């Protein structure tokens, strides 16, 4: 079997999840006034309880209505989560939550790690469950000294990860655009649910960015074991740099 360093030298494209990997979506969600309102109510769970309740609602809405844009997914999942927890939430609060993507912060190491990876000659590709308007704001926080080579959104594809259509779309487009083969693409993501499990089904290896404390798409999924694990994007960029220098 080829060594990790050999494999890392052979990759030509990194297929990034964005939210949870590059953007701290959990902190971004929890800091919204809409979620703070839920947390302030009698009988509300703690922050982790909110995330644990929200994640399956989001996944369900995405699977049931794959054609709706992500801000509408967030709006509906927020309302459903409040209902499930027996908490009060107004339509205005739900919509404000749905519109919150542009406010979600980047992890401190993301922009620099991405720049370094771009300078190694790798194609940096986003495959994200997001709408185009939301990512247009997000990318301003990440593109510091580089530009993503391609951005594939759920809005463009018409379905949400972990649907295999999203991965096959990305694989097909990278072949068409750059001649990059399936075995030259590395899934680089935090979510086991949205990225690593479906990526493996699609025949892609994966580097798990295991962000400390991550909940959504990670918790209680120990049976999903990615090929490699790095705690941060900096650690991943360091490993890729070392491998490609040899």
C-alpha positions in Angstrom: 0.0 0.0 0.0 1.2 3.5 -0.8 2.5 5.6 2.1 0.6 8.7 3.3 3.4 10.9 1.9 3.2 9.3 -1.5 -0.6 9.7 -1.6 -0.4 13.3 -0.4 2.1 14.0 -3.2 -0.3 12.6 -5.8 -3.4 14.6 -4.8 -4.3 17.4 -7.2 -7.6 18.7 -5.6 -8.8 19.1 -2.1 -12.6 18.9 -1.8 -13.5 21.0 1.2 -16.6 21.2 3.3 -16.8 24.8 4.4 -19.1 25.0 7.4 -17.6 23.1 10.4 -14.2 22.8 8.7 -13.2 26.3 7.6 -16.1 28.3 9.3 -17.1 27.8 12.9 -20.8 27.2 12.1 -21.6 25.9 15.6 -20.3 29.1 17.3 -21.9 31.2 14.6 -25.3 29.6 15.2 -25.1 29.7 19.0 -24.2 33.3 19.0 -27.2 34.4 17.0 -29.9 36.4 18.9 -32.4 33.8 17.9 -30.6 30.9 19.6 -29.7 33.1 22.6 -33.4 33.7 23.0 -34.0 29.9 23.1 -31.3 29.4 25.6 -32.7 32.0 27.9 -36.0 30.2 28.3 -37.0 28.0 31.2 -36.4 24.3 30.4 -34.0 25.1 27.6 -31.0 22.7 27.2 -27.4 23.9 27.1 -25.6 24.9 23.9 -24.7 21.3 23.1 -28.3 20.3 23.6 -29.4 22.9 21.1 -26.9 21.6 18.5 -27.8 18.0 19.1 -31.5 18.8 18.6 -30.9 21.0 15.6 -28.7 18.7 13.5 -31.2 16.0 12.7 -33.9 18.6 11.9 -31.5 20.2 9.4 -30.7 16.9 7.8 -34.3 16.0 7.5 -35.4 19.3 5.9 -32.5 19.0 3.4 -33.5 15.4 2.4 -37.2 16.2 2.2 -36.9 19.4 0.2 -33.6 19.3 -1.6 -34.5 22.1 -4.0 -34.9 24.9 -1.4 -32.1 27.2 -0.6 -30.1 26.9 2.6 -31.4 30.0 4.3 -34.9 28.4 4.1 -33.5 25.1 5.4 -32.1 27.0 8.4 -35.3 28.8 9.0 -37.4 25.7 9.0 -35.0 23.6 11.0 -34.8 26.4 13.7 -38.6 26.4 14.0 -38.7 22.6 14.2 -36.0 22.5 16.8 -37.8 25.1 19.0 -41.0 23.1 18.8 -39.2 19.8 19.6 -37.7 21.4 22.7 -41.0 22.9 23.8 -39.5 26.4 23.4 -41.1 29.6 22.0 -39.8 31.1 18.8 -41.3 33.7 16.5 -41.3 33.6 12.7 -39.1 36.7 12.8 -36.5 34.9 15.0 -36.6 31.8 12.6 -36.0 34.0 9.6 -33.2 35.9 11.3 -31.5 32.6 12.1 -31.9 31.6 8.4 -30.2 34.7 7.3 -27.2 34.3 9.7 -24.7 32.5 7.5 -22.7 35.7 6.6 -22.1 36.3 10.3 -20.6 32.9 11.1 -16.9 33.3 11.9 -13.9 31.6 10.3 -11.7 29.4 12.4 -8.5 31.4 13.1 -6.2 29.0 11.1 -8.4 28.6 8.0 -7.3 31.4 5.7 -3.6 31.0 6.2 -3.8 27.2 5.8 -5.8 27.6 2.6 -3.3 30.1 1.2 -0.4 27.7 1.9 -2.3 24.8 0.2 -3.0 26.9 -2.8 0.7 27.8 -3.1 1.5 24.1 -3.2 -0.4 24.0 -6.5 -3.4 22.2 -5.2 -6.9 23.0 -6.6 -9.0 24.2 -3.7 -12.6 23.3 -4.2 -15.7 23.9 -2.0 -18.5 21.4 -1.9 -21.0 22.8 0.5 -24.6 22.7 1.7 -25.0 26.4 1.2 -26.7 28.9 -1.1 -24.7 31.1 -3.4 -25.5 34.4 -1.6 -24.5 33.0 1.7 -21.1 31.7 0.4 -20.5 35.0 -1.4 -20.1 36.6 2.1 -18.3 33.7 3.6 -15.5 33.6 1.0 -14.5 37.1 2.0 -13.3 35.7 5.3 -11.3 32.9 3.7 -9.8 34.2 0.5 -6.7 35.9 1.8 -4.0 35.7 -0.8 -5.7 33.0 -2.9 -9.0 32.3 -4.6 -11.0 29.0 -4.5 -10.6 27.3 -7.9 -14.2 26.1 -7.9 -17.3 26.4 -5.6 -20.0 23.8 -5.9 -23.1 24.6 -3.8 -26.2 22.7 -3.0 -28.2 25.5 -4.7 -26.3 24.8 -8.0 -26.5 21.0 -7.7 -30.1 20.7 -6.5 -29.4 18.4 -3.6 -27.7 18.4 -0.2 -24.9 16.3 1.1 -24.7 13.4 2.1 -26.6 12.8 -1.2 -24.2 11.0 -3.6 -25.3 13.3 -6.4 -23.3 16.1 -4.8 -20.1 14.1 -4.8 -20.6 12.7 -8.3 -21.2 16.2 -9.5 -17.9 17.4 -8.0 -16.0 14.5 -9.4 -17.4 14.9 -12.9 -16.8 18.6 -13.0 -13.2 18.3 -11.8 -12.6 15.8 -14.6 -14.2 18.1 -17.1 -12.4 21.2 -16.0 -8.9 20.0 -15.1 -8.6 16.3 -16.1 -8.4 15.4 -12.4 -9.3 11.8 -11.7 -11.3 10.4 -8.7 -8.2 9.1 -7.0 -6.5 12.5 -7.2 -9.2 14.1 -5.1 -9.0 14.3 -1.3 -12.1 15.0 0.8 -11.0 17.5 3.5 -13.7 18.0 6.0 -15.0 17.9 9.6 -18.3 16.2 9.1 -18.3 12.5 9.1 -22.0 12.4 8.2 -22.1 15.0 5.4 -18.6 14.3 3.9 -16.5 11.4 5.0 -19.1 8.6 4.8 -20.5 9.6 1.5 -17.1 10.4 0.2 -15.9 6.9 0.9 -19.0 5.5 -0.9 -18.0 7.7 -3.9 -14.5 6.1 -3.8 -12.7 9.2 -2.3 -10.2 9.1 0.6 -10.6 11.7 3.3 -8.6 13.8 5.7 -10.7 14.5 8.8 -10.3 18.0 10.3 -11.4 16.9 13.8 -12.0 20.4 15.3 -12.1 20.2 19.1 -15.6 20.0 20.5 -17.4 19.6 17.2 -20.9 18.2 17.5 -23.0 18.3 14.3 -22.1 15.6 11.8 -19.5 14.2 14.2 -20.9 13.2 17.6 -21.9 9.5 18.0 -20.4 8.6 14.6 -17.3 6.8 15.9 -18.0 3.9 13.4 -17.1 6.3 10.5 -13.3 6.3 10.4 -11.7 8.6 7.9 -8.3 7.8 6.4 -6.4 10.5 8.2 -7.1 12.8 11.1 -5.7 16.3 11.8 -7.0 18.5 14.7 -6.8 21.7 12.7 -6.4 23.1 9.2 -2.9 24.2 10.2 -1.9 20.7 11.1 -3.3 19.4 7.8 -1.4 22.0 5.8 1.8 21.2 7.7 1.4 17.5 6.8 0.7 18.2 3.2 3.6 20.6 3.0 6.0 18.0 4.5 4.8 15.2 2.2 5.1 17.3 -1.0 8.6 18.5 0.0 10.0 15.0 0.0 
